[in-house]
């Protein structure tokens, strides 16, 4: 931790019942971060597992902001960002672990490339293997490309080809929110995360809005972070399936043209109708109800946003 007169980076974590992971995450921050002035802010989204008390007792220098209820991932990050004093914001999931001093490289990239607004790091699974951490622009075509990449990633005979794509600093459309480094000035200009997204798609939305304003988004493999993945989500997986589709509909309503909204809804209605007929599942029924709720999730006449820096071109 550092004197706030010299703060350069504000590290923000949103905790929800993360007692088994958040303390290890914080220990890794204190172990590896020394050269860059920083602060750590933890927003606790009304955890019930005692994790907030553990944080306060074990790490008294961490700013702990306790909420009275869980307003969602984006809303929690917004609470933390309002208290931040750093020039840069580093949004980290509580199930991440640092293995080196990542801040020096991230700050250097930002200072060297003033046109860059957001940077994502290389993510590793717990066993040290590559984790996918970038995605194509969200659209009907883009989601298909991302799905193809995921299938190739899970095929052992194609893993090497996929890993080769993650070996250089490059401009991308979306970086995963598990390790999300951003200019605070840009974050504030955009109004932070859209809190309509309770969970999922909030970082994709922030990337899209940044690109709409002409900012570049980078992926860098020069620093690595372990991401255990899905810790809080796994505990409420049925609810999160519903939240995923809710956020997906809202994202398309906000950013994609009318015809893509129609195709998405038709595809999902078909998919979950067939799934429900094959085997009754209350979550599938809730998703079908969501898809048919045109009052809260209407089809809107949007233009597709112009894409700025959406490819995966090498920067260095």
Protein Blocks (a to p, Z undefined) as FASTA:
>chain_A
ZZfklcfbdcddddehilmmmmmmmmmmmmmmmkbccddddddehiaehmmmmmmmmmmm
bccdddfbdebjklmmmmmmmmpcbfbdcdddfkbccfbdfklmmmmmmmmmmmbmbdcd
ddddfkopacdfbdcdddfklmmmmmmmmmmmmpmklmmmmmmmmmcccddfbdcfkbcc
ddfklmmmnopaafklmgghklmmmmmmmmmnopacdddfkbccddebhmlmmmmmmmmm
mmmmmmmmmmmmmmmcfklmmmmmmmmmmmmmmmmmmogcfklmmmmmmmmmmmlmccdd
ddddddehkbccdfZZ
